[in-house]
Amino acid sequence: MMSLHAVGRRDRSLLAVAIVGAAFCLRLVFASLSVRLPEVALATGLAPWQVGLLTTLPVLCLGVFAPLAPRLAQLWGTERSLFGALLLIALGTACRALGPVWALFSFSILAGAAIATANVLLPALVKRDFQDRTALLTGAYVTAISGGAALAAAVTVPVETALGGGWRIGLAMWAVPVVVVLLLWAPQAGRETSGTRAAAASVPGLWRDPLAWSVALFMGLQSALAFCVLGWLAPILRERGLDAETAGLVLSVLILVQLATSLTIPAVAARWPDQRVLALVLSLAATGGLLGLLLAPLSGVWVWAIVQGLAQGGLFSLALTLVILRSSDSSVASHLSGMAQGVGYVPAALAPLGVGLLHQWTGGFEAVAALVAVIGLGLVAAGLIAGQDRVVAPAPLKSIR
C-alpha cells in the first residue's frame, strides 16, 4: 500500500507538470498572430489603426483582468480557476479564426482575459505548494512560456502551408495543445486543499508600498519590450526586406534562446539577496538588442536577435521571481502578482500600439527606437528599486499577525 507521503509526492509531481503545461499555452495566441499579421490584415480589410488595436487589446486585457484573479481563486479555488482559464483560452484561440472581424477581436479579447487569470495564479501556486523548489519551478514554467511562443512563431507558417490552409488554420490550430493541457488539469480541478482559497486573503497596504509599485513597473516595462517584439518584430523585419518565413524564424530563434536564461535566472536571483545588478545588466542588453534589430544592418540580425532574446528571457523570469522573492507568503504573492500584472500590462499594451502608430506616422523606425530607449530607461530605474533585499507591505502584515 502506497504511503501518504508517496501519494503527496506523486500529486506534487502531477501539479508541477500541469503548471508547466499551462504556462506553455500562455503566449501561443500572440506569437501565432504576429507571424500572420499582414495576411490577417489583408484578408479582413483591417485599417492600420485596427491592426494596432488588434495587437493591443488582448495585452490590455492581461492588465485589466489580472486584479480579478485572486477573487476568482477565493470563489472557486486556484486549481478550478486555472482550469476555467485554460478552457476559455482554448475557446478564444479556436474561435478567433472564424473569419468575421468581430470574431477576431472578441475571441482574442476573451483569450487575453483568460490568460490574465493564469498569469496571476501560477506564481501564487508555486509559492503555496513549492516553497522548497521555487526557483526550479519558476524557471521551468517561464521556459515553457517562451518555448510555446517560440514554437508558435516557428511552425505556424510551415504547418499552415503543409495543411493547405490559410491564416485561419494557422491561428486556430493552437487550440489543440491547450485542449491537451486541459486534460492534465482535469484531476487538479477536483482538488480542494486548505490553501486553495487562501490566495485571496486581504493584503492591506500593498497599493501604498513603493517596493510593490517598483515590482509592478518592472513587470510592465519588461513586458512592454516583450510584446513590442512579439507583436511587431516579424512585420518590421518583413518591411525591412526579409521574407515571411525568415522573419518568423528570426522571431522564433529570439524566443527560443530565451529558454536558456528563463531557466537559469530564477536560480541565480534566488541565491542573491539583492537583484539590482542582474536587473541592470538584463535591462540594458534587452533594450540594446531591440534597438539593433530596428536600426542596425540586416547582416547582423541574428546576433541582435540572440542578444535580445537572452536578455528578454532573463527579464521575464526575473520579474516573476521578484514577485515571489518580495512576497512573504502565497497570499501576498497572489495579490502582488495581480497588482504587478494589473498595473504592469498597461504599458505593455500601449507600447505595441505606440510602435504601430509611430511607424505609421513617420514611415520609419527612428521614432520607434526612441520609444524603445525610453522604455529601457524606465526599466533600469524600476529594476534598481525592485531588486532591493526587502519584502512588500511588512508593517500591515505584522499588525495582522
Buried (B, 14 or more C-beta within 10 A) or exposed (E): EEEEEEEEEEBBEBBBBBBBBBBBBBBBBBBBBBBBBBBBBEBBEBEEEBBBBBBBBBBBBBBBBBBBBBEBBBEBBBBBBBBBBBBBBBBBBBBBBBEEEEBBBBBBBBBBBBBBBBBBBBBBBBBBBBEEBBBBBBBBBBBBBBBBBBBBBBBBBEBBEEEEBBBBBBBBBBBEBBBEBBEBBEBBBEBEEEBBBBBBBEBEBBEEBEBBBBBBBBBBBBBBBBBBBBBBBBBBBBEBEBEBEBBBBBBBBBBBBBBBBBBBBBBBBBEEEEBBEBBBBBBBBBBBBBBBBBBEEBEEBEEBBBBBBBBBBBBBBBBBBBBBBBBBBBBBBBBBBBBBBBBBBBBBBBBBBBBBBBBEEEEEBEBBBEBBBBBBBBBBBBBBBBBBEBBBBBEBBEEEE
